[in-house]
Amino acid sequence: MYSSQISIRVRYAETDRMGYVYYGNYATYFEVARVEALRQLGVSYKSLEDRGILLPVADFSIKYILPAHYDDELIIKTHIIALPTARIQFEYQTYRGEQLLNTATTTLVFVDASSGRPVRCPEEILQELKKYF
């Protein structure tokens, strides 16, 4: 299993009238987390896109446990628990200190930009991930 983590500080604009992080903002937080997880493997989204490989989200699921608030420092732990094929799944846990705030998953598909058809995971990503499995 491959794991990484990032820290995000909640900005005021990301909260709702109740003072909670607006639920839709977690999708953005998880995008930042997975981009950085891949970057730590030595792969950037930009380099994939420059090669004509896109990664649209096919599925997003989240379970909310506790709310986050303005100025909280959130730790988002990101895991890849299986080697990708034409799809890659990320699992996330969001923490404030030791408190688990939510868990989530996203599934993305490797897509050829010109044809719009799924393609296999690029070999360099597989080679980097194999070190963790």
Order of alpha helices (4+ residues) and beta strands (2+ residues): beta-alpha-alpha-beta-beta-beta-beta-beta-beta-alpha
